[in-house]
Amino acid sequence: MSFTAASAQTITAPDAAPPPSAFGADPIIRITTTFRARIEGVADPRDVPSATAQDTARRLIYNMAANECIVLAEYWKAECRLSSLAVDAFVETIGGLEAQPRVPSMFGTAIYELRLALPRR
């Protein structure tokens, strides 16, 4: 009968640097997400949406961006920070090039930075 045993132990010296990581000394993951919110209350796609309708869609984008950080932090077991958010409004064609209707929408592109939790020793 053959038997093999292995054992590993980490020895930490005081004030020693942590072992090297594939993520470097400061493990950060960047994630980009895009959100879409319809701008309601426009009967004709040539009409300019009211300021109130645009504010409502913008706030929806902001809420989606904030909630996404919460989900990312839970999923990745990391500290999440929204590093940038760009919001654009325009009319989007649904379907092919000749299809109707055109829908006024607001889009947000968010970039998050996740600082991974270092393994406990």
Secondary structure, DSSP 8 states (H G I E B T S, - for coil): -------------TT------TT-SS-EEEEEEEEEEE----SSTTS---HHHHHHHHHHHHHHHHHHHHHHHHHHTEEEEEEEEEEEEEEEE-SSTT---EEEEEEEEEEEEEEE-----
